[in-house]
C-alpha cells in the first residue's frame, strides 16, 4: 500500500510556472506507475499525464504536451509535475495516482487503472 500527498499548488498568473510534488510513503515507490489527473470546477476528473515506474516512458493527454513535464525521483519517493506557460483553463485540483506495475515501461491513463490517490492540490491561474 502507498499513501500519496500532493503539494506545490497555488495562485499564479497566466504564463507562470508551477511545480507540483507528490510524496509517496513506503519503500516500494519504484514498483508503481504514476499519473496526474485534474478536476476543474463543475467538470469530471480528467487524465493529464503519466509515467512508468522506471521513468522511462511518459504519456501526455495531448493539450499539455510541450507545457507539462512529468518526472519522478525513485530515491526520494517523489513524483513531480512541472507546468509551464500556465493558462486559466489549467485551473483545477490536481491529483496524483499510483498503481502497482509488473512492467517497468507501462503507463496507465484511465482512472480505473489506479488504486491509490492523493487528496489533491489546488492550482488557480488568473488571466
C-alpha positions in Angstrom: 0.0 0.0 0.0 1.1 3.5 -0.7 0.0 6.9 0.6 0.2 10.0 -1.6 0.5 13.6 -0.6 0.5 16.4 -3.2 1.9 19.8 -2.7 3.0 22.9 -4.6 -0.3 24.2 -5.8 -1.2 27.9 -5.5 -2.5 31.0 -7.2 -0.4 32.2 -10.2 -0.9 34.4 -13.3 -1.2 33.2 -16.8 2.2 32.4 -18.3 3.7 31.5 -14.9 5.1 28.1 -13.9 4.5 25.8 -11.1 6.0 22.5 -10.0 3.7 20.1 -8.2 5.1 17.3 -6.0 3.6 14.1 -4.9 5.3 12.4 -1.9 4.7 8.7 -1.5 5.1 6.7 1.6 6.6 3.3 1.8 9.8 1.8 0.3 8.3 0.4 -2.9 7.7 3.6 -4.8 9.7 2.3 -7.8 7.1 -0.5 -8.2 4.3 1.9 -9.0 3.4 3.5 -12.3 2.2 7.0 -11.6 -0.1 9.6 -13.1 -1.5 13.1 -12.7 -5.2 13.9 -13.1 -7.1 17.1 -12.6 -10.6 18.2 -11.9 -11.9 21.7 -12.7 -14.9 23.1 -11.0 -18.1 21.6 -12.4 -16.2 19.1 -14.5 -15.2 15.5 -14.2 -11.7 14.5 -13.3 -9.5 14.0 -16.3 -6.2 12.5 -17.2 -3.2 14.8 -17.6 0.0 12.8 -17.8 1.5 9.5 -16.7 4.9 7.9 -16.2 6.1 4.4 -15.9 7.6 3.0 -12.8 11.1 3.3 -14.3 10.5 6.8 -15.5 11.5 5.8 -19.0 8.0 6.1 -20.5 5.7 9.1 -20.3 2.4 9.8 -21.9 0.5 13.1 -22.3 -3.2 13.8 -22.7 -2.4 16.0 -25.7 -3.1 19.6 -25.0 -0.5 19.8 -22.3 2.4 18.4 -24.4 5.2 20.9 -24.5 3.9 22.7 -21.4 3.8 20.0 -18.8 6.5 17.6 -17.9 6.3 14.6 -15.5 9.2 13.1 -13.7 10.0 11.0 -10.7 12.8 10.5 -8.3 12.5 7.0 -7.0 15.3 7.5 -4.5 13.2 10.3 -2.9 9.8 8.6 -3.4 8.5 11.7 -5.2 6.6 12.4 -8.3 6.7 15.8 -10.0 4.6 17.8 -12.4 6.3 20.8 -14.0 3.8 23.1 -15.5 4.9 26.0 -17.7 3.0 28.6 -19.6 0.0 28.1 -17.4 -3.4 29.1 -18.7 -6.6 30.0 -16.9 -8.1 26.7 -18.2 -5.4 24.8 -16.3 -7.2 25.9 -13.1 -8.2 22.7 -11.2 -7.4 20.4 -8.3 -4.5 18.2 -9.3 -4.3 14.6 -8.1 -1.5 12.1 -8.2 -2.3 8.5 -8.5 -0.4 5.2 -8.2 -0.8 1.6 -9.2 1.5 -1.4 -8.9 3.0 -2.3 -12.2 4.9 -5.5 -13.1 6.3 -3.8 -16.1 9.0 -1.1 -15.9 7.7 0.6 -19.0 4.0 0.5 -18.9 1.9 3.7 -18.4 -1.8 4.0 -17.5 -4.2 6.7 -18.4 -7.6 5.5 -17.1 -8.7 6.5 -13.7 -9.9 3.0 -13.0 -6.4 1.6 -13.6 -5.2 3.4 -10.5 -5.6 2.1 -6.9 -4.2 4.9 -4.8 -4.9 8.6 -4.9 -3.7 11.7 -3.1 -6.0 14.3 -1.6 -5.3 16.9 -4.4 -3.6 20.3 -4.5 -5.4 23.4 -5.9 -3.9 25.3 -8.9 -5.6 28.6 -9.8 -4.4 30.5 -12.8 -5.6 34.1 -13.2 -5.8 35.9 -16.5 
